[in-house]
Amino acid sequence: MQKFTYKITLEAENEKQAQEKMAALTVMARKLTAREIKKISEVVEENGSTLKTAKNFLGL
């Protein structure tokens, strides 16, 4: 599989949190398909009740 490099900007309270976000996003990108990531982003952006249920399931 090819590798691509992007420059992105993350919002976070501090650099440590930004690094944690980037590490988590990298894992998701490596383990999930583009279709799966897109579906997750749609839920996060558009469906607050489903997101709340998912957060509760994860203990967040």
C-alpha positions as CSV (number, residue, x, y, z in Angstrom):
1,M,0.0,0.0,0.0
2,Q,1.3,3.5,-0.8
3,K,2.0,6.1,1.9
4,F,1.0,9.7,1.8
5,T,2.1,12.6,3.9
6,Y,-0.2,15.5,5.0
7,K,0.2,18.5,7.1
8,I,-2.7,19.0,9.4
9,T,-3.8,21.2,12.2
10,L,-5.5,19.8,15.4
11,E,-7.4,21.7,18.0
12,A,-6.3,20.6,21.5
13,E,-5.8,22.1,25.0
14,N,-2.1,21.5,24.8
15,E,0.6,19.7,22.7
16,K,0.4,16.5,24.7
17,Q,-3.3,16.2,23.8
18,A,-2.7,17.0,20.2
19,Q,0.0,14.2,20.1
20,E,-2.5,11.8,21.7
21,K,-5.2,12.7,19.1
22,M,-2.7,12.3,16.2
23,A,-1.6,8.9,17.5
24,A,-5.2,7.7,17.9
25,L,-6.1,9.0,14.4
26,T,-3.0,7.2,13.0
27,V,-4.2,3.9,14.5
28,M,-7.7,4.3,13.1
29,A,-6.3,5.1,9.7
30,R,-4.1,2.0,9.7
31,K,-6.8,-0.4,11.1
32,L,-10.0,0.9,9.3
33,T,-10.9,1.2,5.7
34,A,-11.7,4.6,4.2
35,R,-15.4,3.7,4.1
36,E,-15.4,2.8,7.8
37,I,-13.7,6.0,8.8
38,K,-16.1,8.0,6.7
39,K,-19.1,6.3,8.3
40,I,-17.7,7.0,11.8
41,S,-17.1,10.7,10.9
42,E,-20.7,11.0,9.6
43,V,-22.0,9.6,12.9
44,V,-19.8,12.0,14.9
45,E,-20.8,15.0,12.9
46,E,-24.5,14.3,12.3
47,N,-26.0,12.0,14.9
48,G,-25.6,13.2,18.5
49,S,-27.7,10.5,20.1
50,T,-25.7,7.7,18.5
51,L,-22.4,9.4,19.5
52,K,-23.7,9.7,23.1
53,T,-24.6,6.0,23.1
54,A,-21.1,5.1,21.7
55,K,-19.4,7.3,24.3
56,N,-21.4,5.7,27.1
57,F,-20.5,2.2,25.8
58,L,-16.8,3.2,25.9
59,G,-17.1,4.6,29.4
60,L,-16.5,8.2,28.3
